Amino acid sequence: MRVLLLLALVVVIALVLVRLPGAWRSRLPPAGAYARDELVKDPVCQTYVVMSRAVRSEAADGPLFFCSRECAARFERGEKRV
């Protein structure tokens, strides 16, 4: 009887261990989720900022990305570089 209980316990543990990596994989973001986290260059202070955290502004040439609101305001005033 003890042997059957021990065998059943081993089978349950094995099944749990086999399914864990699949459960962890399902929590990962999809493959293209990191595309928005590329680095962009601030035109005022010339620093690189992660796109998802950058301050975005629209211009005639396309979107501009800044490291902070202060740099965006400097750009609006015409200060291109620090």
C-alpha positions in Angstrom: 0.0 0.0 0.0 2.8 2.4 0.8 4.5 1.6 -2.5 1.3 2.6 -4.4 1.0 5.9 -2.4 4.7 6.7 -3.0 4.3 5.9 -6.7 1.3 8.1 -7.0 3.1 10.9 -5.2 6.0 10.6 -7.7 3.7 10.7 -10.7 1.9 13.8 -9.3 5.2 15.6 -8.7 6.5 14.6 -12.2 3.3 16.0 -13.8 3.6 19.3 -11.9 7.3 19.7 -12.9 6.5 19.0 -16.5 3.8 21.6 -16.7 5.6 24.4 -14.8 7.8 25.6 -17.7 4.7 25.9 -19.9 3.0 28.0 -17.3 6.0 30.3 -17.0 6.2 30.7 -20.8 2.5 31.7 -20.9 3.3 34.7 -18.6 6.0 36.1 -21.0 4.9 39.0 -23.2 4.5 38.3 -26.9 7.6 38.4 -29.1 6.9 41.9 -30.5 6.1 43.5 -27.2 9.6 44.9 -26.8 9.6 46.8 -30.1 8.4 50.0 -28.4 11.4 49.9 -26.0 14.0 51.0 -28.5 16.3 53.9 -27.8 15.7 57.3 -29.3 17.9 60.3 -29.3 16.8 63.6 -27.6 17.5 66.4 -30.1 18.2 69.0 -27.4 20.6 67.3 -24.9 21.7 64.4 -27.2 20.9 61.7 -24.7 19.3 58.4 -25.5 15.9 57.6 -24.0 13.8 54.4 -24.0 10.9 55.2 -26.4 8.2 54.0 -24.0 9.4 56.5 -21.4 10.2 59.5 -23.6 8.2 62.6 -23.9 6.7 62.6 -27.4 6.1 65.7 -29.6 4.8 65.9 -33.1 6.7 67.9 -35.7 6.4 68.4 -39.5 9.1 65.8 -40.1 7.5 63.3 -37.8 7.5 62.5 -34.1 10.3 63.8 -31.8 11.2 62.2 -28.5 12.7 64.0 -25.5 14.1 62.8 -22.2 12.0 65.3 -20.2 9.4 68.0 -20.5 12.2 70.6 -19.9 14.0 69.5 -23.1 10.7 69.6 -25.0 10.1 73.1 -23.8 13.7 74.1 -24.8 13.1 72.7 -28.3 9.9 74.7 -28.6 11.8 77.9 -27.6 14.4 77.2 -30.4 17.2 75.9 -28.3 18.4 73.0 -30.4 21.4 71.9 -28.3 22.6 72.4 -24.8 
